[in-house]
Amino acid sequence: MTDDVRPLTEASPELDGELSADSGRAAPGKGRIAAWALWDWATQPFNSVIVTFVFTALYLTSDAFVDPEIAALGPDHPSYDLAIASLTSGLGLAGTLAGVLVALLAPVLGQQADTAGKRKRWLAISTGVLTIVTAALYFVQAAPAYFVLGVGLIAIGLVANELGGAQYNALITQVTTPRNVGRVSGLGWGLGYVGGIVALVLVVVADGADWWGMSTDNGMAYRMIALGCAAWTILFGWPVFAFVPEPRAAGREKVGFLAGYARLGRDVARLWRDSRETVWFLAASAIYRDGLAGVFAYGAVIASVAFGFSATEVLIFGIAANLVAGLATMIAGTIDDRIGPRTLILWSLGGMVVAGTAIIVLNGAGPIVFWAAGLVLCLFVGPVQAASRSLLARVAPPEREGEMFGLYATTGRAASWMAPLMWTLAIALTGATIWGVVGIIGVVAVGFVALMFVKIEAR
């Protein structure tokens, strides 16, 4: 390895304000950057409100979807607790299946979008599917018969969101130059966290106003929230399609869908020969990044089911979690520069394991444990994500950085089934939702150990 850090692509200062003829990269016009970053803001309510803190945690895993005779037994009854655990386990199974589907589709769909120059088309399709299934959650009534419909729509939404996110991340090259790619990426990430906060605050306001006299029977409040999230996606998601240019098609021969897997295998084999330590980092990061995803995917379920948080408490915790994660992400770059990205990642992962262990061991002390340890978990998520991207940028072989970040996304999607599966198995084996934490932290711990054996240092 050399000691210098090569940019993502070569560019010269005189290209500011223009589109580079040789790289196809757009200069950082503020309007175009804002249009790109707003997609993260637009889709964040699906993650924060639907998947994490409100729809699944407070509605889909509530006793509204349990047999009425069992629901009447009340909390702490073994049959009641087992029925709720069955719901949370079913939610985890849906996430597992969604992760497997993403792993199968994301690499080749991304490859074909690059080859044909159709990233925006695939982003539009994914965003449209996400919007439709979010709105369709309105039809999930508060009855056991509708649980499968609910988790099925959530699973489809997860797939669409992940596939769309891969194309969205790739489009960053259309709104940046090598000199500001990190700053623009941070803006999009930060807007995502802020968007989650704003959406959750709106839900809290509506709940505090008793939904302005609207009937909330049959889960109507949650069903209206789903419609609101779909409208939010449309309202803020369109600028990326209107103002961000489509990249040029890659100079590669077009191949069929199945042939794309053969091409992908050849690309990975070449990387293995040329930069083996980078391959190991991609594998290790894929593991622990899925653990990070599990923290946000199931954190509110743990708060609600295992610690008895009320709906308002879950929402307030969600706002605090997004705020902590957002602030930590903003300052992570400074820490990264001082101690190095690999060290920052290891310390952060270690902190997450300690905090997760505290949730399990001290859960008998009540909600205060989850407030403290849960926010500590969120504190470390952003820095791990930011430092991982920083480390890969530093060790990527010169002039192959774009390929490296493509594989970074691919490996992450390929491992996206691990946390949901471990969550599901832990609950299924114990019959208690609190033990799902073991599954999530177990994935983080495996990623931590894997990274310790990856002797990769940033230049």
C-alpha positions as semicolon CSV with decimal commas, in nm:
position;residue;x (nm);y (nm);z (nm)
1;M;0,000;0,000;0,000
2;T;0,111;0,353;-0,066
3;D;0,076;0,632;0,185
4;D;-0,133;0,866;-0,027
5;V;-0,509;0,860;-0,062
6;R;-0,634;0,857;-0,418
7;P;-0,968;1,031;-0,491
8;L;-1,267;0,836;-0,618
9;T;-1,191;0,956;-0,969
10;E;-0,953;1,209;-1,112
11;A;-1,094;1,558;-1,154
12;S;-0,963;1,909;-1,191
13;P;-1,078;2,228;-1,016
14;E;-1,188;2,390;-1,339
15;L;-1,473;2,143;-1,369
16;D;-1,664;2,300;-1,080
17;G;-2,007;2,400;-1,201
18;E;-1,985;2,176;-1,507
19;L;-2,033;1,814;-1,596
20;S;-1,699;1,645;-1,643
21;A;-1,673;1,518;-1,998
22;D;-1,439;1,235;-1,914
23;S;-1,586;1,117;-1,585
24;G;-1,953;1,198;-1,627
25;R;-1,961;1,340;-1,275
26;A;-2,169;1,646;-1,197
27;A;-2,028;1,939;-1,006
28;P;-2,177;2,008;-0,666
29;G;-2,457;2,250;-0,752
30;K;-2,656;2,315;-0,435
31;G;-2,994;2,250;-0,598
32;R;-2,886;1,920;-0,746
33;I;-2,728;1,811;-0,419
34;A;-3,045;1,899;-0,228
35;A;-3,256;1,706;-0,482
36;W;-3,041;1,398;-0,433
37;A;-3,029;1,423;-0,053
38;L;-3,407;1,464;-0,023
39;W;-3,464;1,103;-0,129
40;D;-3,313;0,990;0,201
41;W;-3,545;1,230;0,382
42;A;-3,840;1,107;0,172
43;T;-3,796;0,737;0,247
44;Q;-3,687;0,764;0,611
45;P;-4,045;0,750;0,753
46;F;-4,075;0,394;0,620
47;N;-3,770;0,300;0,826
48;S;-3,838;0,506;1,138
49;V;-4,217;0,516;1,156
50;I;-4,328;0,198;0,979
51;V;-4,049;-0,054;1,039
52;T;-3,893;0,058;1,366
53;F;-4,089;0,270;1,609
54;V;-4,461;0,281;1,531
55;F;-4,642;0,048;1,290
56;T;-4,461;-0,278;1,367
57;A;-4,365;-0,207;1,729
58;L;-4,695;-0,062;1,852
59;Y;-4,948;-0,212;1,614
60;L;-4,842;-0,520;1,422
61;T;-4,689;-0,692;1,725
62;S;-4,969;-0,592;1,964
63;D;-5,243;-0,820;2,102
64;A;-5,480;-0,683;1,840
65;F;-5,339;-0,961;1,620
66;V;-5,367;-1,232;1,886
67;D;-5,664;-1,466;1,929
68;P;-5,915;-1,267;2,143
69;E;-5,939;-1,546;2,399
70;I;-5,564;-1,545;2,451
71;A;-5,547;-1,164;2,445
72;A;-5,802;-1,156;2,728
73;L;-5,556;-1,342;2,952
74;G;-5,341;-1,030;2,968
75;P;-4,966;-0,975;2,989
76;D;-4,748;-1,206;3,200
77;H;-4,970;-1,504;3,127
78;P;-4,757;-1,772;2,954
79;S;-5,001;-1,819;2,666
80;Y;-5,026;-1,444;2,610
81;D;-4,649;-1,397;2,614
82;L;-4,603;-1,690;2,376
83;A;-4,859;-1,546;2,135
84;I;-4,684;-1,207;2,131
85;A;-4,349;-1,378;2,083
86;S;-4,501;-1,559;1,785
87;L;-4,588;-1,223;1,629
88;T;-4,240;-1,079;1,682
89;S;-4,088;-1,401;1,550
90;G;-4,313;-1,382;1,242
91;L;-4,196;-1,027;1,185
92;G;-3,838;-1,150;1,200
93;L;-3,913;-1,427;0,950
94;A;-4,052;-1,170;0,706
95;G;-3,732;-0,969;0,742
96;T;-3,525;-1,281;0,684
97;L;-3,706;-1,365;0,361
98;A;-3,678;-1,005;0,245
99;G;-3,304;-1,009;0,313
100;V;-3,255;-1,327;0,113
101;L;-3,447;-1,179;-0,181
102;V;-3,240;-0,861;-0,169
103;A;-2,920;-1,066;-0,164
104;L;-3,031;-1,252;-0,476
105;L;-3,148;-0,947;-0,671
106;A;-2,936;-0,648;-0,567
107;P;-2,597;-0,742;-0,719
108;V;-2,720;-0,819;-1,069
109;L;-2,987;-0,548;-1,084
110;G;-2,723;-0,294;-0,984
111;Q;-2,482;-0,431;-1,240
112;Q;-2,741;-0,415;-1,518
113;A;-2,843;-0,062;-1,420
114;D;-2,480;0,048;-1,449
115;T;-2,433;-0,125;-1,783
116;A;-2,748;0,023;-1,938
117;G;-2,730;0,361;-1,766
118;K;-3,074;0,306;-1,605
119;R;-3,012;0,377;-1,238
120;K;-3,291;0,634;-1,215
121;R;-3,537;0,397;-1,381
122;W;-3,469;0,126;-1,124
123;L;-3,478;0,386;-0,846
124;A;-3,818;0,504;-0,970
125;I;-3,954;0,149;-0,981
126;S;-3,828;0,074;-0,631
127;T;-3,961;0,402;-0,492
128;G;-4,298;0,342;-0,655
129;V;-4,327;-0,007;-0,507
130;L;-4,223;0,126;-0,165
131;T;-4,489;0,398;-0,182
132;I;-4,763;0,157;-0,291
133;V;-4,697;-0,104;-0,022
134;T;-4,670;0,166;0,245
135;A;-5,009;0,303;0,144
136;A;-5,149;-0,052;0,128
137;L;-5,079;-0,093;0,500
138;Y;-5,397;0,109;0,542
139;F;-5,589;-0,213;0,471
140;V;-5,426;-0,400;0,762
141;Q;-5,713;-0,404;1,008
142;A;-5,671;-0,486;1,379
143;A;-5,751;-0,857;1,360
144;P;-5,537;-1,175;1,359
145;A;-5,639;-1,255;1,001
146;Y;-5,459;-0,943;0,876
147;F;-5,121;-1,015;1,036
148;V;-4,984;-1,206;0,735
149;L;-5,090;-0,922;0,505
150;G;-4,912;-0,673;0,729
151;V;-4,580;-0,856;0,752
152;G;-4,599;-0,943;0,383
153;L;-4,631;-0,578;0,286
154;I;-4,351;-0,487;0,526
155;A;-4,127;-0,749;0,363
156;I;-4,199;-0,618;0,012
157;G;-4,131;-0,266;0,134
158;L;-3,797;-0,374;0,281
159;V;-3,692;-0,526;-0,051
160;A;-3,798;-0,218;-0,249
161;N;-3,626;0,016;-0,003
162;E;-3,300;-0,178;-0,013
163;L;-3,293;-0,208;-0,392
164;G;-3,379;0,158;-0,430
165;G;-3,116;0,256;-0,175
166;A;-2,845;0,082;-0,377
167;Q;-2,933;0,285;-0,687
168;Y;-2,965;0,604;-0,482
169;N;-2,619;0,558;-0,333
170;A;-2,474;0,502;-0,678
171;L;-2,626;0,830;-0,800
172;I;-2,407;1,027;-0,560
173;T;-2,147;1,037;-0,836
174;Q;-2,387;1,257;-1,034
175;V;-2,400;1,532;-0,772
176;T;-2,042;1,541;-0,641
177;T;-1,682;1,589;-0,736
178;P;-1,409;1,389;-0,563
179;R;-1,348;1,686;-0,333
180;N;-1,695;1,696;-0,172
181;V;-1,829;1,341;-0,196
182;G;-1,791;1,280;0,177
183;R;-1,965;1,603;0,275
184;V;-2,256;1,539;0,040
185;S;-2,290;1,180;0,158
186;G;-2,303;1,304;0,516
187;L;-2,572;1,554;0,422
188;G;-2,793;1,280;0,282
189;W;-2,732;1,057;0,584
190;G;-2,800;1,345;0,823
191;L;-3,119;1,442;0,644
192;G;-3,237;1,085;0,682
193;Y;-3,200;1,098;1,059
194;V;-3,364;1,442;1,076
195;G;-3,647;1,324;0,854
196;G;-3,711;1,040;1,095
197;I;-3,720;1,283;1,386
198;V;-3,966;1,516;1,212
199;A;-4,194;1,230;1,110
200;L;-4,198;1,088;1,462
201;V;-4,267;1,432;1,612
202;L;-4,567;1,468;1,381
203;V;-4,699;1,133;1,503
204;V;-4,653;1,243;1,865
205;V;-4,838;1,569;1,794
206;A;-5,127;1,384;1,628
207;D;-5,148;1,140;1,917
208;G;-5,139;1,421;2,170
209;A;-5,426;1,589;1,990
210;D;-5,625;1,263;2,008
211;W;-5,619;1,256;1,629
212;W;-5,844;1,564;1,621
213;G;-6,153;1,362;1,702
214;M;-6,099;1,098;1,433
215;S;-6,206;0,746;1,530
216;T;-5,908;0,526;1,612
217;D;-6,104;0,202;1,627
218;N;-5,980;-0,096;1,427
219;G;-5,625;0,040;1,417
220;M;-5,732;0,345;1,219
221;A;-5,465;0,573;1,371
222;Y;-5,185;0,343;1,258
223;R;-5,344;0,288;0,919
224;M;-5,365;0,663;0,864
225;I;-5,000;0,693;0,965
226;A;-4,916;0,452;0,683
227;L;-5,101;0,673;0,433
228;G;-4,916;0,975;0,568
229;C;-4,580;0,804;0,521
230;A;-4,667;0,715;0,162
231;A;-4,767;1,076;0,091
232;W;-4,441;1,195;0,251
233;T;-4,240;0,975;0,014
234;I;-4,417;1,120;-0,290
235;L;-4,391;1,479;-0,163
236;F;-4,017;1,475;-0,102
237;G;-3,895;1,194;-0,327
238;W;-3,965;1,341;-0,670
239;P;-3,678;1,597;-0,694
240;V;-3,414;1,329;-0,744
241;F;-3,590;1,220;-1,063
242;A;-3,640;1,575;-1,188
243;F;-3,302;1,732;-1,119
244;V;-3,037;1,459;-1,087
245;P;-2,900;1,350;-1,426
246;E;-2,885;0,987;-1,533
247;P;-2,526;0,858;-1,554
248;R;-2,387;0,739;-1,882
249;A;-2,396;0,367;-1,952
250;A;-2,085;0,182;-1,844
251;G;-1,858;0,068;-2,124
252;R;-1,936;-0,299;-2,073
253;E;-2,117;-0,547;-2,291
254;K;-2,477;-0,604;-2,187
255;V;-2,549;-0,953;-2,058
256;G;-2,865;-1,132;-1,948
257;F;-2,982;-1,153;-1,588
258;L;-2,839;-1,499;-1,519
259;A;-2,518;-1,421;-1,706
260;G;-2,479;-1,125;-1,473
261;Y;-2,404;-1,364;-1,187
262;A;-2,115;-1,514;-1,384
263;R;-1,978;-1,166;-1,449
264;L;-2,011;-1,079;-1,082
265;G;-1,815;-1,391;-0,990
266;R;-1,532;-1,292;-1,225
267;D;-1,520;-0,941;-1,077
268;V;-1,493;-1,077;-0,724
269;A;-1,226;-1,328;-0,829
270;R;-1,019;-1,047;-0,977
271;L;-1,053;-0,845;-0,657
272;W;-0,947;-1,151;-0,454
273;R;-0,628;-1,175;-0,659
274;D;-0,547;-0,804;-0,652
275;S;-0,660;-0,686;-0,306
276;R;-0,741;-0,977;-0,077
277;E;-0,746;-0,774;0,246
278;T;-1,022;-0,559;0,098
279;V;-1,232;-0,868;0,032
280;W;-1,196;-0,973;0,395
281;F;-1,298;-0,626;0,509
282;L;-1,605;-0,637;0,286
283;A;-1,704;-0,969;0,442
284;A;-1,649;-0,855;0,801
285;S;-1,828;-0,525;0,749
286;A;-2,124;-0,702;0,589
287;I;-2,171;-0,901;0,910
288;Y;-2,153;-0,618;1,161
289;R;-2,352;-0,378;0,938
290;D;-2,640;-0,623;0,943
291;G;-2,618;-0,620;1,321
292;L;-2,649;-0,241;1,310
293;A;-2,958;-0,274;1,095
294;G;-3,105;-0,514;1,348
295;V;-3,068;-0,256;1,626
296;F;-3,300;-0,014;1,447
297;A;-3,527;-0,280;1,299
298;Y;-3,617;-0,441;1,633
299;G;-3,524;-0,184;1,896
300;A;-3,875;-0,046;1,934
301;V;-4,023;-0,396;1,946
302;I;-3,797;-0,474;2,242
303;A;-3,893;-0,145;2,410
304;S;-4,264;-0,208;2,365
305;V;-4,288;-0,583;2,426
306;A;-4,001;-0,656;2,664
307;F;-3,990;-0,332;2,864
308;G;-4,352;-0,226;2,849
309;F;-4,300;0,115;2,688
310;S;-4,623;0,295;2,608
311;A;-4,688;0,423;2,257
312;T;-4,581;0,773;2,355
313;E;-4,266;0,646;2,526
314;V;-4,168;0,447;2,216
315;L;-4,211;0,755;2,000
316;I;-4,008;0,974;2,234
317;F;-3,737;0,710;2,247
318;G;-3,737;0,698;1,868
319;I;-3,686;1,073;1,847
320;A;-3,402;1,056;2,099
321;A;-3,243;0,760;1,919
322;N;-3,242;0,939;1,582
323;L;-3,105;1,256;1,742
324;V;-2,823;1,069;1,915
325;A;-2,737;0,873;1,600
326;G;-2,743;1,186;1,385
327;L;-2,516;1,388;1,614
328;A;-2,275;1,098;1,654
329;T;-2,253;1,058;1,276
330;M;-2,168;1,427;1,233
331;I;-1,873;1,415;1,472
332;A;-1,749;1,071;1,365
333;G;-1,530;1,217;1,091
334;T;-1,323;1,414;1,341
335;I;-1,268;1,108;1,559
336;D;-1,188;0,902;1,250
337;D;-0,911;1,146;1,151
338;R;-0,756;1,135;1,498
339;I;-0,754;0,764;1,582
340;G;-0,813;0,595;1,244
341;P;-1,128;0,435;1,104
342;R;-1,053;0,071;1,192
343;T;-0,985;0,163;1,554
344;L;-1,304;0,369;1,568
345;I;-1,507;0,082;1,425
346;L;-1,367;-0,170;1,674
347;W;-1,424;0,055;1,975
348;S;-1,777;0,133;1,859
349;L;-1,865;-0,231;1,798
350;G;-1,723;-0,320;2,137
351;G;-1,938;-0,051;2,296
352;M;-2,245;-0,192;2,123
353;V;-2,177;-0,542;2,254
354;V;-2,139;-0,410;2,610
355;A;-2,458;-0,204;2,587
356;G;-2,655;-0,495;2,439
357;T;-2,531;-0,728;2,710
358;A;-2,644;-0,476;2,971
359;I;-2,996;-0,476;2,825
360;I;-3,016;-0,854;2,864
361;V;-2,852;-0,888;3,206
362;L;-3,018;-0,587;3,369
363;N;-3,360;-0,605;3,204
364;G;-3,521;-0,677;3,540
365;A;-3,442;-0,320;3,651
366;G;-3,707;-0,189;3,415
367;P;-3,730;0,075;3,139
368;I;-3,440;0,286;3,269
369;V;-3,203;0,013;3,150
370;F;-3,334;0,030;2,796
371;W;-3,327;0,410;2,795
372;A;-2,961;0,416;2,895
373;A;-2,821;0,114;2,711
374;G;-3,049;0,157;2,408
375;L;-2,931;0,513;2,346
376;V;-2,570;0,398;2,387
377;L;-2,632;0,144;2,112
378;C;-2,767;0,420;1,886
379;L;-2,469;0,639;1,974
380;F;-2,231;0,391;1,810
381;V;-2,432;0,303;1,498
382;G;-2,357;0,620;1,301
383;P;-1,982;0,626;1,367
384;V;-1,949;0,262;1,259
385;Q;-2,130;0,335;0,933
386;A;-1,931;0,650;0,861
387;A;-1,591;0,501;0,954
388;S;-1,658;0,189;0,744
389;R;-1,714;0,404;0,437
390;S;-1,403;0,608;0,522
391;L;-1,187;0,298;0,562
392;L;-1,297;0,150;0,232
393;A;-1,226;0,478;0,052
394;R;-0,872;0,474;0,190
395;V;-0,786;0,113;0,103
396;A;-0,965;0,080;-0,231
397;P;-0,724;0,012;-0,518
398;P;-0,662;0,329;-0,722
399;E;-0,910;0,385;-1,005
400;R;-1,134;0,103;-0,879
401;E;-1,308;0,287;-0,597
402;G;-1,645;0,282;-0,768
403;E;-1,631;-0,094;-0,804
404;M;-1,532;-0,125;-0,438
405;F;-1,831;0,071;-0,315
406;G;-2,054;-0,133;-0,542
407;L;-1,927;-0,451;-0,379
408;Y;-1,963;-0,286;-0,038
409;A;-2,334;-0,244;-0,106
410;T;-2,359;-0,594;-0,253
411;T;-2,199;-0,771;0,042
412;G;-2,415;-0,573;0,282
413;R;-2,729;-0,687;0,105
414;A;-2,602;-1,045;0,087
415;A;-2,573;-1,058;0,466
416;S;-2,900;-0,877;0,538
417;W;-3,070;-1,200;0,643
418;M;-2,843;-1,269;0,941
419;A;-2,985;-1,040;1,211
420;P;-3,351;-1,121;1,128
421;L;-3,271;-1,493;1,133
422;M;-3,083;-1,479;1,464
423;W;-3,360;-1,262;1,611
424;T;-3,621;-1,516;1,501
425;L;-3,426;-1,819;1,626
426;A;-3,348;-1,664;1,965
427;I;-3,714;-1,583;2,029
428;A;-3,840;-1,914;1,891
429;L;-3,603;-2,112;2,115
430;T;-3,676;-1,915;2,434
431;G;-4,034;-1,800;2,385
432;A;-3,947;-1,449;2,508
433;T;-3,887;-1,136;2,300
434;I;-3,610;-1,001;2,526
435;W;-3,379;-1,280;2,409
436;G;-3,398;-1,144;2,056
437;V;-3,132;-0,899;2,175
438;V;-2,893;-1,194;2,198
439;G;-2,945;-1,264;1,829
440;I;-2,877;-0,905;1,724
441;I;-2,574;-0,850;1,949
442;G;-2,444;-1,191;1,849
443;V;-2,423;-1,075;1,487
444;V;-2,245;-0,755;1,594
445;A;-2,000;-0,958;1,802
446;V;-1,920;-1,193;1,513
447;G;-1,851;-0,892;1,293
448;F;-1,628;-0,744;1,564
449;V;-1,421;-1,063;1,588
450;A;-1,401;-1,092;1,208
451;L;-1,270;-0,735;1,176
452;M;-1,004;-0,799;1,441
453;F;-0,853;-1,061;1,209
454;V;-0,862;-0,826;0,912
455;K;-0,525;-0,651;0,929
456;I;-0,625;-0,363;0,711
457;E;-0,505;-0,012;0,788
458;A;-0,620;0,311;0,631
459;R;-0,363;0,510;0,442
